[in-house]
């Protein structure tokens, strides 16, 4: 399970072919695709998890491996994260330096976990189940420490609420051909903007256009 968390919680950036990093790929005579990354003059901040991803029209695969560079603890910059209310959030502390004695997470200065929904793994992964906007949004800090030396970074987590519809029904369950029918679709909760999509699963809808807009966007007034 920890390996799955390790992979799913990896938040990184695409390595660019610039400076000390050289990225390339080629195809062998056996039609095998070989991709490689070369790093010159390795620094402590280059340590961490590296992922190789390959995809085609029918699938996607990924492999993750760690590169450890001897040196004092270092934590790379983390971009703001948007989580979805009710779902699981995984955050990996992008710590470098080796060896690192421990990695900790804090929220607004309080050491985690403080709730059964939160788990902190030794590899620096923070897992929060069933995200809640009021309880879980805010500033998080991960810190890597070793023998009196410590490095830390903050990351801002915001929680977006997905749309939830009020159940609806047609006032007249049985209609005669030629009658009019109407129904109201109402959003109970959810962040704006919201887009409505009207669909029809009946055979006579296939290949036909409707005068009713398929997409209706609703946003905040300014």
C-alpha positions in Angstrom: 0.0 0.0 0.0 2.9 2.3 0.8 4.3 1.9 -2.7 0.9 2.9 -4.1 0.8 6.0 -1.9 4.3 6.8 -2.8 3.5 6.9 -6.5 0.1 8.6 -6.3 1.3 11.3 -4.0 4.2 12.3 -6.3 3.6 15.9 -7.4 6.4 17.1 -9.6 7.3 19.0 -12.8 8.3 18.0 -16.3 12.1 17.9 -16.6 13.2 20.3 -19.3 16.3 19.9 -21.6 18.1 22.9 -20.2 21.2 23.7 -18.1 22.5 20.8 -16.2 19.7 18.5 -17.4 19.8 16.8 -20.8 16.7 14.9 -21.9 16.5 12.7 -25.0 15.2 9.6 -26.5 15.8 7.3 -29.5 14.4 4.2 -31.1 16.6 1.0 -31.3 16.8 -1.3 -34.3 14.4 -3.6 -32.4 11.9 -0.7 -32.4 12.3 -0.2 -28.6 11.9 3.4 -27.4 14.7 4.5 -25.0 14.3 7.7 -23.0 17.1 9.1 -20.8 17.9 12.0 -18.5 21.5 13.1 -17.8 22.3 15.4 -14.9 25.6 17.1 -14.8 27.2 18.3 -11.5 24.5 16.8 -9.3 23.4 19.0 -6.4 21.6 18.1 -3.2 18.3 19.6 -4.5 18.4 17.2 -7.4 17.6 14.3 -5.1 14.1 13.0 -4.8 11.6 10.9 -6.8 11.8 10.7 -10.6 9.0 9.3 -12.7 9.1 7.9 -16.2 5.8 7.9 -18.0 4.8 6.3 -21.3 1.5 6.4 -23.0 -0.2 5.6 -26.3 -3.8 5.4 -27.5 -4.7 2.4 -25.4 -2.9 2.9 -22.1 -0.6 4.7 -19.7 2.2 3.3 -17.5 4.5 4.9 -14.9 7.5 3.9 -12.9 8.9 5.9 -10.0 12.4 5.6 -8.4 14.3 7.7 -5.9 17.7 9.4 -6.4 19.5 10.2 -3.1 22.3 12.8 -2.9 24.4 13.1 0.2 23.9 16.5 1.8 21.9 18.5 4.3 18.1 18.4 4.1 16.5 20.5 1.4 12.8 20.9 0.5 11.8 22.1 -3.0 9.1 24.6 -3.8 5.5 23.4 -3.8 2.8 25.0 -6.0 -0.6 25.6 -4.5 -2.9 22.6 -4.5 -6.6 22.4 -5.1 -8.4 19.4 -3.5 -11.9 18.1 -4.1 -14.3 18.0 -1.1 -15.2 14.5 -0.1 -12.2 12.9 -1.9 -8.7 11.8 -0.7 -5.8 14.2 -0.9 -2.2 12.9 -1.2 0.8 15.3 -0.7 4.4 14.2 -0.9 7.0 16.4 0.7 9.6 17.0 -2.0 12.6 16.6 0.3 16.1 16.0 -0.7 19.4 15.5 1.1 20.7 12.2 2.4 20.4 10.8 4.9 17.2 12.4 6.3 16.2 11.3 9.8 12.5 12.2 9.6 9.9 14.2 7.6 7.0 15.9 9.4 3.9 17.8 8.3 2.1 20.7 10.1 -1.0 22.6 9.4 -1.1 26.2 10.6 1.7 25.2 13.1 0.0 22.0 14.5 1.9 18.8 13.9 -0.1 16.2 12.0 -1.9 13.9 12.3 -4.6 15.5 14.6 -7.5 13.5 13.1 -8.2 9.9 12.2 -8.6 11.1 8.6 -5.0 12.1 8.4 -1.9 9.8 8.0 1.7 10.8 7.7 4.1 8.2 6.2 7.8 7.9 6.8 8.5 8.6 3.2 7.0 12.1 3.5 3.5 11.4 2.1 0.5 13.1 3.8 -2.8 11.4 3.2 -6.1 13.1 4.2 -9.4 11.3 3.6 -12.7 13.0 2.8 -11.4 16.5 2.4 -13.5 19.2 4.0 -13.2 22.9 3.0 -13.7 24.3 6.5 -11.4 21.9 8.3 -8.7 21.1 5.7 -8.1 24.2 3.7 -5.1 26.3 4.6 -1.3 26.4 4.9 0.6 23.2 5.3 4.3 22.9 6.1 6.6 19.9 5.5 9.9 19.7 7.2 12.9 17.4 6.7 15.4 17.1 9.5 18.8 15.5 10.3 21.1 15.9 13.3 20.0 19.5 14.2 19.6 20.6 10.6 16.2 21.3 9.2 14.6 22.5 6.0 10.9 23.3 5.4 8.5 24.7 2.8 4.8 25.8 2.9 2.1 24.8 0.5 -1.4 26.3 0.3 -4.3 23.8 0.0 -7.7 25.0 -1.2 -10.8 22.7 -1.3 -13.2 23.0 -4.2 -16.8 21.7 -3.7 -18.2 19.7 -6.7 -21.8 20.3 -7.8 -24.6 18.4 -6.1 -28.1 18.3 -7.7 -31.4 18.3 -5.9 -33.4 15.2 -7.0 -36.1 16.1 -9.6 -39.1 14.5 -11.2 -41.6 15.4 -13.9 -44.9 16.7 -12.4 -46.9 14.6 -14.9 -45.5 11.1 -15.1 -47.8 10.1 -17.9 -48.2 12.5 -20.9 -50.1 12.3 -24.2 -48.2 12.9 -27.4 -48.1 16.6 -28.2 -48.2 17.7 -24.5 -45.6 20.0 -23.0 -43.3 18.8 -20.3 -40.9 20.8 -18.0 -38.6 20.1 -15.2 -36.3 22.2 -13.0 -32.7 21.2 -12.4 -31.4 22.9 -9.2 -27.9 22.9 -7.7 -27.9 22.3 -4.0 -24.2 23.1 -3.5 -21.0 23.5 -5.5 -18.5 26.2 -6.5 -19.1 28.5 -9.4 -18.8 28.5 -12.4 -21.1 25.5 -13.1 -21.9 24.1 -16.5 -25.2 22.3 -17.2 -25.3 19.6 -19.9 -28.7 18.4 -21.3 -28.6 14.8 -22.6 -31.1 12.5 -24.2 -30.8 8.7 -24.1 -33.8 8.0 -26.3 -33.3 6.4 -29.8 -34.9 9.3 -31.6 -32.3 11.7 -30.2 -29.4 10.2 -32.0 -28.1 12.3 -34.8 -30.6 15.1 -34.3 -30.0 18.6 -33.1 -32.1 20.3 -30.5 -33.1 24.0 -30.3 -32.3 23.8 -26.5 -28.7 24.7 -25.7 -26.6 21.7 -24.8 -24.3 23.6 -22.4 -25.3 26.4 -20.0 -22.6 28.0 -17.9 -23.4 29.7 -14.6 -20.8 32.0 -13.0 -20.4 34.5 -10.3 -21.5 38.1 -11.0 -18.8 40.7 -10.8 
